[in-house]
Amino acid sequence: MDLSTSSDAAAASEDMTELIEIEGDINPNLEIPNLSKILIISNDQSYLTHGIHKFPAKFFPELPRYLIRKYSNNGDVVLDPMCGSGTVVLEAVLNNRTAIGIDIDPMARLITKVKTTPINPKKLTLATRALLDQIKILQDTSDYIPSIPEFHYRDSWFRPFVLRELAIIKDSIEIVSLKNIQNSERQNVRDFFRVVLSSIIRDVSNADPHCTRTVLRKKVVKKISPGNTFVKFTEMLFRQCTSMSEFSKISKTLDKNEVYLPIGTALETNLDDDSVNLAVTSPPYINAVDYPRTHQLEMYWLSLLEEGPLSHVKREYIGTETVYKDEYSTLKTSGYETLDPILERIFDVDPRRSFIVYKFFKDMEEQLSEMFRILKPEARYCIAIGNNLIRGVEVQSNKILSDIATSAMGFELERTFFSKLIHHFIRIPRPERMIGEWILILKK
């Protein structure tokens, strides 16, 4: 581990003047100073199955790994109640903890399941060969009519030959014979193939590949030729088979290899009282990441979206921007001195945005209450949260969440530090872009 300091002028807080740079793993014995600022130079963003699928605002593995090693022991139960793509869950498994991941987002649940479920390398190799053979058969059958899913603006998002090629891959995954694999493992293999397919959908679509929200831009014209989809899928499949094989070999050496992905939400986990040793999470950003819209193309192709408008799905998410006009017709206040002046200032400019901020923190208040219930006494809840600039008003989410957790829930704010970002799969308008996240260490 490399530790050095810098006189970086872009301090995250007026109280911080030094930057601690950490390359790679962080020694769990390291006490990161309270109110300090760190920069993690990550070496493991694609380690094992961490890189199986892009996901907005992913954790660098080194940060949850440090928190898991520092605040829990072998065999402990580690939870991420908003697990996203499963970085915390995978790191908990790799560190011999019992891992629990919960997320309302179906894409997140599928990715987490796949990246934490080991598959025998020999069986995966046989299945991969069978799949590629099946794809070739359908590809060479000129009169084959693949099953192309129906969804709004489908023909704007994809060129006709791309639709056919994606559908052939999708059909092949569903019909390929997996006779060399036990019935209990076949769905795991098919889900692995489905996530690999999902991982190339944005690349072969007409959508801007660098924007979190799925959008078409006139200036973005991709060079996609017939056959490119098959090539991209094959390349990604081989790459992820190697990663899965490495993970599977390591998983055999672990004392614990238990992962639970129960149905629930961050507000209603359905877990027992006093049952969790450590929780680590990164809540959605206010006004930044629209998760259903980000993965809408992938979810359409994988049949993960229910019938009905996407807005109905989005309304259930913490941090949603899907709100009704009558909800923000009047100013909503919370009773927290750290939050209400902010709500008032935003309301004067944009009542809708004020209500979105209000609703986010009311949801997080409920979420913190749920975590206090399920955490064991003395257990920690580690939260990575970014501050926002909304309609010219700074929303200091770290201070607001700390206020809610300590004054209303009974948590102790044991430590807080700032983790500067150097790379995320996320593009936010420049004035509202976050330079990093606050890490809150809350103790029950």
ROVEX-755760 format. One record per atom (N, C-alpha, C): x negated, y, z. Coordinates in pm, whole numbers, plus 50000, padded with zeros to 5 digits. Example, Ala and Ser with C-alpha at 12.3 -4.5 7.8 and 13.67 -1.06 7.14 Angstrom:
486814943150780 487704955050780 486804967050780 487154977550708 486334989450714 487105000350787 
***
This chain:
499154988150000 500005000050000 499125012450000 499465022049913 498695034249901 499465045549968 498875051950065 499495063250133 498655075550107 499285086050057 498565098550037 499535109950056 499045122050068 499915133650086 499715143249972 500705151249948 500665161049841 501285174049890 500845185149833 501415198149870 502545201949774 503235191849724 504335193849631 505265204849682 505475214949599 506265226449644 507765223649643 508185213449570 509625210549561 510075202849682 510085209149795 510505202549919 511995200249919 512415188949974 513845185849980 514515193550091 513755198550183 514325206250293 513285216450337 513775227450391 512845237750434 511975232750549 512375221850615 511605216650727 510455207750682 510405204350552 509415194750506 508405201650415 507135199350439 506095205550359 505155195350297 505225182750338 504325172550286 505105161250220 504485155250120 505065144050050 504205131650074 504805121150124 504105108550145 504355099650024 503315096449950 503445087749834 503125073349874 504015064249835 503845050149869 503985042049742 502935034949708 502985026549588 503215011949627 504265006049568 504564991949594 505214989949729 504944978249787 505564974549915 505244984350026 506224986450113 506044994850230 505894985750351 504814987450424 504574979350543 505714981550643 506414970850686 507534972750779 507104978650913 505814978250944 505334984351067 505174999451055 505285004450932 505155018750911 506375025950967 506115036051050 507185044651100 507225057151012 508165057550922 508285069450838 508745080950926 507995091850930 508335102851022 509725108550997 510375112251104 511685118351093 511605131351013 512555133250922 512645145050836 511495146350737 510775135350715 509695135650617 510235133250477 509365134650379 509735132550240 508785122250180 509355111750118 508515101250060 508795100049911 507805094849840 507945091549700 507475077249680 508395068449641 508055054449621 507705052349474 506485047649450 506075043849315 506405028949303 507505025949237 508005012149235 507255003549134 506894991649176 506294981749087 507244970249055 508424970449117 509284958549114 510684960949060 510864971048976 512214973748926 512764962248842 511864954448781 512294942948700 511774929848758 511394930048885 510874918048950 511954907348959 511604895148920 512544883948918 513814887948842 514964887248906 516214890448834 516684904748858 515864913048920 516274926948946 516604934348816 515954930848706 516144938248582 517114931848485 518014923448534 518874915948443 519914924848375 520224936248433 521254944948374 521044959148423 521194968848336 521124982948378 522324986048467 522094995248561 523154999448651 522805013348701 523765022548705 523445036248747 522955036948891 521955045348912 521495048749048 521095036649130 520385027349068 519955015449139 518885018849243 518905011249352 517805011649448 516505007049383 515375012949417 514105006349395 514044994849495 513664982649454 513664971349548 512824973949673 511754981849660 510854983849773 511534990449893 512484999349868 513135006349980 514034997150062 515004989950002 515784980650084 514924969350143 513884965450072 512994955050124 512354959750255 511904972250255 511324977950376 512354978450489 513544983150460 514574984450563 514994970850617 515084961050530 515454947550572 514384941650664 513134943150624 512054937550704 511884944950837 512154957850837 511944965750958 513064964051059 514304963051010 515444963551101 516234950451112 515664939451062 516314926451080 515254915551088 515684903651125 514774892251142 515214880651052 514324870851037 514654858850959 515964852851009 516844849450916 518104843050952 519224852750982 518914865650995 519954875551025 520904877250908 522054883050939 523054886150836 522864900650790 522644902350660 522434915550601 523554918150500 524194929450514 525344932950431 525074945550350 525524945450224 525664957750148 527144959050112 527864968350175 529314969350153 529694976050021 528714981949953 528924987649819 527734983249735 527714970249704 526454963849664 526004967049522 526854973149438 526404976749305 525854964749231 524654965949178 524064955049102 523334944749187 523424946049320 522944935449408 521484936149450 520874947849443 519474949049482 519264945249629 520104950549717 519984947249859 520244932449883 521254927149816 521614913049834 520454904049793 519874906649679 518744898449634 517554899749727 517244911849772 516114913749862 516364906849997 517614906750043 517924899750168 517674884850153 518074879150040 517834864850014 516334861950010 515594870249938 514154867949922 513404869250054 514044875850152 513414877350283 514064868550389 514674857450343 515184847150434 516304852150526 517134860950473 518314865250546 519554859450480 520624858450556 521924855350498 522474868250438 522764868050309 523134880250237 524624880650208 525214892250230 526614894550196 526694906950108 527374905849997 527584917249908 529054919149879 529514931449891 530914934749864 530954946649769 531824945949669 532004957449581 533364956449515 534004967949499 535314968349435 535194966749284 534004969349230 533774969449086 533524955249034 534314950148940 534134936348892 532814934248821 532314944648752 531014943348686 529904941748789 529994949448896 528994948449002 529014934649065 530194929349091 530284916149153 529684905249064 529944906148933 529414896048841 527894896848833 527354908848818 525894910348810 525244905348939 525804909049054 525244904649181 525264889549194 526374883449153 526474868849159 525394862249074 525234867048951 524284860848858 522854862648905 522504874648950 521094877148984 520684870449116 521644865649195 521314859049322 521634844149322 522044838849207 522374824549197 521304817449116 520434809649181 519374802849106 519924792049013 519284790548898 519644780148801 518394772148770 518504759048774 517374750348746 516744753748611 515444756648606 514804761048481 514944751048366 514804738148393 514914728248285 516324727948229 517324728448319 518704728348273 519044741148197 518484752248242 518734764948175 518114764948035 516944758848021 516304757947890 517154749747794 517664738547842 518534730147758 519804737547719 520384744547816 521614752047789 521364763347690 520214769747701 519874780747610 519714775647467 519054764447452 518914758547318 520274755147259 521134749247341 522464745647294 523254758147254 523124768947331 523834781247300 523354787247169 522044788047150 521514793747027 521894785346905 521944772146923 522404763446813 523864766246781 524674767946886 526094770746866 526304784146795 525524794146835 525624807246769 525274806046621 524234798346590 523804796646450 524884789846368 525564780146427 526634773246355 527754782946318 528184791046416 529264800546389 528794811746296 527554815746311 527004826246227 526994822046080 526714809346055 526594804145918 527934799645861 528974800345942 530294796445894 531034808945848 530994811445719 531474824145664 532964826545687 533744815745695 535184817445713 535614816945860 534634816645952 534984816346094 535504830046136 536624830146205 537204842646254 537024843146406 536064850846454 535804851446599 536894859046672 536944856946803 537944863446887 537394876946935 537824887646869 537364901146904 538384907446997 537984911647117 538944917447211 539524930547159 540754933247199 541424945647163 541274955847278 540864967947244 540844978747343 540814992147270 541165002647341 541295015947281 539975020447216 540095025647096 538965031547022 537845021446996 538215008746995 537204998246974 536395000446846 537085004146738 536415005346609 535595018246597 535765027246694 534885038846701 533615035646777 533745026846876 532585023246958 531635013746884 532185005346795 531354994946733 531574994346582 530504991646509 530614989446366 531184975446340 531834973546226 532504960646201 531594948546214 530384949246161 529504937546168 529024935046311 528914945646392 528534944046533 529664937246609 530904941146582 532044934646646 532034919746618 531804916046494 531794901846458 530664894446529 529474900446532 528324893746592 528474892346743 528964902746810 529224901646954 530274891046982 531314890546899 532384880846920 531894866546899 531004864646803 530434851246781 529624846846903 528844855946959 528074852647080 529034849547195 530044857947212 531024855947319 531724842447304 532184839247184 532854826347160 531904814747187 530664816247145 529684805447164 529454802647312 529394813147392 529214811347536 530384803347595 531584805947543 532764799347597 532904784847553 532424781547432 532664768147378 531444759047378 530254764647402 529044756347395 529134744647492 528684733147448 528684721247532 527514721847631 527844720147759 526814720047864 526814706347931 526764695947849 526894682347899 525754678047991 524604684747980 523464681048065 523484688148200 524544695848225 524644703448349 525884699048425 525744697648555 526864693348638 528014703348628 529224698048644 530414706648635 530344718448729 529824716348850 529764726948951 528814738248912 527884735548820 526884745448780 527204752148647 528154746648574 528404751848439 528864766248438 529714769848533 530194783648536 529054793348567 528114788948652 526964797548682 526144800248556 525984789948474 525224791548350 525974800648253 527274798448239 528054806848149 528064821448196 528154823548327 528104837148380 526754843548354 525694835948365 524354841048332 524324845648186 524834837348095 524874841047954 525744853547932 526854854548004 527754865847990 527074879048033 526304878448140 525604890548185 524514894448085 523824884648029 522834887847927 523514894347807 524654888847766 525414895047656 525804909347693 526304911147812 526714924347857 525564934347853 524374929747883 523214938647894 522804944847761 523274939247647 522904944947516 524054952647452 525244952147513 526424958147449 526264973147428 525764980147528 525564994647513 524574997447399 523514989347389 522484991747288 523004990247146 523934980947125 524424978546988 525714986146959 526224993347058 527405001747037 526975015046977 527955023546948 527665036946899 527525047047011 527625042447136 527575051447251 526155056547275 526085068247335 524805074047374 524175064847479 522995059147452 522395049547546 521845055947672 521705069247674 521065075847787 522035082747882 523325082047851 524325088447936 525045077848017 525245080548146 525925070448229 527355068348181 528035079048148 529385077548098 529335072947953 530255064347917 530265058947782 530865069347689 530005075947611 530455086847526 529835085547387 530555091147289 530045092247153 529535106347131 528375107447070 527825120647039 527465121146891 527855131946826 527615133146683 526125132746650 525315137946743 523875138546718 523175125146740 523875115746806 523275102646833 523765092746728 522915089746632 523245080146526 522225068846534 522665057446582 521755046146601 521515038646470 520325033646457 519995025046342 520245010546381 521405005646345 521774991846375 522104984946244 521404974046217 521594966746093 522274953446121 522934947646021 523504934146040 522444924446089 522794916846188 521864907046246 521124912146368 521074925546387 520354931146502 520914926346635 522234924646642 522854920346767 522374906446806 522284897446709 521784883946738 520324884446785 519524892946720 518104894146757 517964899546898 518704910246929 518614916247063 519064906447170 520144899147142 520634889547241 519604878547264 519034873247158 518044862447170 516824867047249 516334879047217 515164884347288 515474886147437 516644891947466 517004894047606 517244880847678 517814871247608 518074858147668 516774851447709 515774851347622 514494845147656 513834852447774 513924865847772 513304873647879 513954870548013 515294869948014 515984867648140 515924853048184 515764843948092 515534829948130 514224828548206 513204835848161 511924835648232 512074841248372 512794852448384 513004858448515 513814849348607 514854843148553 515664834048633 514864821848677 514014816748590 513184805148625 512234808548739 511664820648735 510764824948842 511534826348974 512734832048966 513564833349086 513954819749142 514304810549055 514724797149099 513594789849170 512384791249119 511234784749183 510994790549322 511084803849333 510884810249463 511994806549559 513214805449510 514364802549597 514214789149667 513504779849605 513284766649665 512354767249786 511584777949796 510634779149907 511224786650026 512434791650012 513024799950116 513674791550225 513574796350348 514244789550459 515754791550450 516144803550405 517554806850388 517804809850241 518914805150192 519274808450054 520794809550046 521344817550136 522794818650148 523264832450104 524134832550005 524704845049956 526224843749960 526864853850015 528324854250019 528804867049951 529734865449858 530304876849787 531814876449807 532264879449928 533684878249959 534514889049890 535784886049869 536704895949816 537014906049926 536814918449897 537064928949994 536624942149937 536674952450018 536204965649978 535354971350089 534714982450061 533884988950162 534724993850279 536004996250255 536895001050361 537554989550437 537714978250371 538294966350432 537454954250391 536414951550469 535474940950434 536004927050464 536984926050554 537514913150600 536484904850677 535424911350726 534424904550807 534794905550954 534224896551034 534534896151177 533884907751251 534464911151365 533854921051453 532464916451496 531534925851510 530204922951566 529534911151499 529584910551367 529084898851295 527874901451206 527474914251190 526434917851094 525244923851168 524024919151134 522804924051199 522274936951138 522524938751009 522014950650939 522874953150816 523164965850790 523834969650666 522994980250596 522854978750466 522094988250384 522924991150260 523095003850227 523895006850108 523565020550052 524045022849930 523985035949867 525375038949813 526125047649880 527485050749833 527465057549697 528595057549629 528665064949502 528365079649523 527875086149419 527635100549427 528925108049398 529155118749472 530285127349440 530025134149306 531025133949218 530935142049097 529785137949005 529355125049012 528195121448932 528405108948850 528715097748912 528775084948841 530205079648839 530735078048720 532055072048700 531825057448663 531795048548765 531375034848741 532265027348642 533605027948653 534415020848554 534175025548411 534025038848395 533785043948261 532385040348213 531435039848303 530075036148266 530015022348202 530755012948259 530714999148212 531974994848139 532745004348088 534025000648029 533844991447908 532884994047822 532694985547705 532334971347745 531424970247842 531014957047889 532194949547952 533004956748028 534124950248096 535224946247998 535404953947893 536354949947789 535914936847724 534634935947691 534124923947625 534154911747716 533954913747845 533924902447939 535284899948003 536314907147957 537684905448009 537754907848160 537064918148206 537034921448349 537994932648386 538614938748287 539564949548313 540984944448300 541794948148397 543194944448391 543944953448293 545154949448259 545974957548170 546294970948236 546424981148155 546784994248208 545675004348189 545965017148215 544985027748196 543765026048286 542625030348234 541385029748312 541485038648435 542285049248427 542425058548539 543005051648662 543875041648643 544445034448755 543385026648829 542425021348754 541315013948815 540415023548891 540095034848829 539135044248888 539645050249019 540945051349032 541515057749151 541185050249279 540875037349269 540605029149387 539175030549437 538315037249363 536895038149397 536625049649492 535685047549585 535185058749665 534465068349571 534725081449590 534095091249504 534835093449373 536065088349362 536805089449237 537095104049202 537145106849072 537575119849023 539015119148972 539635107448981 541015105948937 541945109349052 542425121649051 543315126549157 544515133149092 545595134349168 546845140049117 546945154849156 547635162449070 547705176849088 548335180849221 549355173549264 550015177249389 549135175049511 548065167049494 547175164249606 546255176249636 545975184349535 545065195549558 545745209149540 547055209249551 547785221949538 547505231349656 547155225349771 546785233249888 545435228349941 544745236850014 543435233450069 543575222350174 542765212050158 542705201250257 541445202950340 541585202250472 540435203350561 540315190850646 539115188750701 538785176150767 538665177150918 538405189350968 538135190851110 536655190351144 535805188151042 534345187751065 533725201151025 532975207051117 532385220151092 531365219950979 530765208250957 529775207050849 530435206350711 531715202850706 532395200550579 533405211450542 534205216050636 535335224850603 534945237950535 533875244850578 533485257150506 533135254350360 532565242550333 532235238650196 533505236550114 534485229650174 535745227450106 536425240550072 536375250050163 537015263050141 536345270650027 535015270550023 534285277749918 534535271549781 534565258349774 534825251749645 536275254049604 537195253749700 538625255649670 538875269149604 538155279349647 538325292749589 537995292849440 537115283749398 536685283149258 537425272249182 537615260649248 538155248849180 538855239949283 540155241549302 540895233649401 540765218549379 540725214349254 540615200049226 539295194349279 538205201349252 536895196549300 536845196549453 537475206349513 537515206749660 538195194349715 539295190249652 539985178349701 539165165749676 538455165049563 537605153449534 536545151949643 535945163049683 534945162649791 535605158549923 536755164349952 537505160850074 537805145850077 538315140549967 538695126449963 537495117249980 536365121149920 535155113049934 534785111450081 534765122350153 534345121450293 535405115250383 536675116650347 537715109450423 537575094450402 537265090250279 537015076150253 535775071250327 534725079550328 533505075650397 533705075350548 534595083750600 534935083150742 535535069550775 536445064950689 537055051750708 536015040750692 535105042650598 534065032550574 533125031450694 532735042750750 531865042650867 532555035850986 533835038151000 534595031651106 534585016551090 534755011950964 534724997650937 533354991750968 532294999050936 530954994050962 530674993351112 531155003251186 530955002951331 531644990651391 532754986851333 533484975151383 532724962151360 532134960451242 531564947451207 530084946051245 529404957151272 528004956251311 527884951551456 526814943951482 526534939851619 526004951651699 526144951351830 525544961951913 524044963251885 523554975251878 522144978551850 521774976751703 522704972051620 522404970051477 522364983551405 521674983751290 521544996051213 522384995651086 522785007651046 523405009750917 522555020050844 521915015750735 521015024350658 521735029050532 521865041950517 522615047750405 521705056750324 521695054650192 520985063550101 522015072350034 521935085350056 522955094450004 522315106949945 522755110849827 522225122849764 523125134749788 522525146549799 523295158749810 523695163649671 524725172049666 525245176449538 525395191649533 525405196749411 525765210649387 527055210449306 528145214649368 529455213949304 530035228049295 530255232349173 530755245849146 529915256549218 528605254249215 527675263849275 527555262949425 528255253349487 528225251749633 527445239049667 526435240449753 525655228649794 526455220449893 526595207649862 527265198149952 526175189550016 525885192250141 524825184950212 525425172150271 525525162250185 526185149750223 525505142950340 524175144250348 523465137750459 523895143450593 524035156650601 524435162850727 525905160050760 526735159950657 528155157350680 528375143050726 527735133250659 527875119350700 527285117050839 526175123550868 525575122351002 526535127651107 527185138751077 528165144651169 529335135151193 529885129551086 531015120251100 530595107951180 529425102451146 528975090051210 528725091851359 528155103151396 527785105051537 528925110751621 529665120451567 530695127051647 532015119451651 532305112051544 533615105351537 533525090251557 532385084251520 532305069551522 531505063951639 530565071651689 529755066651799 528395061651759 528015063251632 526655059651591 525645069551648 524425064851662 523285073551693 522475075351565 522165087751530 521295090251416 519855088551463 519315076851436 517995073251489 516865080051411 517045081351281 515975086851197 516585090551062 516005100350997 516395103650861 515175108550785 515075104550659 513975109350575 514455110350432 513695117250349 514095120150212 513265111850116 513935104550027 513255096349927 513425103049791 512345107949738 512385115049611 512535105149495 513325108849394 513555100349278 512575103849168 512075093649100 511225096048984 511825090148858 512775080648873 513415074748756 514675067748800 515775070748728 517025063748749 517715062348614 518505051848598 519355050848479 520565059548505 520325072648497 521405081848528 521085095348466 522055101348402 521875114648345 523005123448395 522665133548471 523625142548533 523315156648483 524325165148460 524035178948418 522975185348508 522035192248447 520855197048520 521155204848648 522095214148651 522335221548775 522815212648889 523435201248857 523975192648961 523105180348985 521955179748919 521105167948929 520435167249066 520375155349121 519755153349252 518285149649236 517445155349319 516015152249311 515665140449401 516625135649475 516345124349563 517505121449654 517265112549750 518315108149841 517815108749985 518715112050072 518445111250215 518715097050263 517835091750344 518025078750405 518385080950551 519605077150587 520085078550725 519975065050795 519315064650907 519225052450988 520155054351107 521325048351100 522325049351205 522275036851294 522325038851423 522275027651517 523565026951596 524145015151601 525385013251679 525065012651826 
***
